[in-house]
């Protein structure tokens, strides 16, 4: 698996994921907040399978 999630994208995914999970734990948005686990994982591993069919990558290209 080649990394396809860059720096800003990675941070945004992790922040949004943690926020969703925190809201789900606190009972403010219900069980759908647990979907926040997905962006946490894709940000942590720097790989998003949804980018593959489109050939997308937010990583900087090597010089």
C-alpha positions in Angstrom: 0.0 0.0 0.0 1.5 3.3 -1.1 0.6 6.3 0.9 -2.0 8.5 -0.8 -3.1 10.8 2.1 -1.0 13.9 2.6 -0.2 16.1 5.6 -3.2 18.5 5.7 -5.6 15.8 4.6 -4.3 13.5 7.3 -4.6 16.0 10.1 -8.2 17.0 8.9 -9.3 13.3 8.8 -8.0 12.6 12.3 -9.5 15.7 13.8 -12.9 15.2 12.2 -12.8 11.5 13.1 -12.0 12.1 16.8 -14.7 14.8 16.9 -17.3 12.4 15.5 -16.4 9.6 17.9 -16.3 12.0 20.9 -19.8 13.3 20.0 -21.0 9.7 19.7 -19.6 8.7 23.0 -21.2 11.8 24.7 -24.5 10.8 23.1 -25.0 14.0 21.1 -25.2 12.5 17.6 -26.0 8.9 18.1 -24.4 5.8 16.7 -23.6 7.4 13.3 -20.8 9.2 15.0 -18.9 5.9 15.2 -18.3 6.3 11.4 -15.5 8.6 12.6 -13.3 5.6 13.1 -12.9 5.4 9.3 -11.2 8.8 8.9 -9.1 8.1 12.0 -7.8 4.9 10.5 -7.3 6.3 7.0 -5.4 9.3 8.5 -3.3 7.1 10.8 -2.3 4.7 8.0 -2.0 7.5 5.4 -3.9 5.3 2.9 -7.5 5.7 1.6 -9.1 3.0 -0.5 -11.7 5.4 -1.9 -8.8 7.4 -3.6 -7.7 4.3 -5.6 -10.4 4.1 -8.3 -9.9 7.8 -9.1 -6.1 7.8 -9.0 -6.1 10.5 -6.3 -3.4 11.4 -3.9 -2.9 14.3 -1.6 0.8 13.4 -0.9 3.4 15.8 -2.2 5.1 14.4 -5.3 8.8 13.7 -5.0 11.0 16.5 -6.2 
